[in-house]
């Protein structure tokens, strides 16, 4: 089995889950290749992020979805299609938790990135 994160970024966000205010969100897409099949799974995970150093990633405010699963292997064309709809797909998952992703404010990156 070969597991690869093809996308992983952190953003400001807004969500309250389990009575806890979350102001950070992790968005990732993972490719899993196993015995002739490939799948891509998106995970949206809101976390507290109380200051610039706070990256306590919790699992109680997370939702995932399989974006693709089938025979074959990783494909640039398929991954480009995933990137084209990444924000819309992540926004749908965030909405399931009652959250919002602030795409204009990445966190954990230098200011000039």
Buried (B, 14 or more C-beta within 10 A) or exposed (E): EEEEEEBEBBBBBBBEBEEEEBBBBBBBBBBBBEEEEBBBBBBBBBBBBEEEEEEEEBEEBBBEBEBBEEEEEBEEEBBEBBEEEBEEBBBBBBEEBEBBBBBEEBBBEEEEE
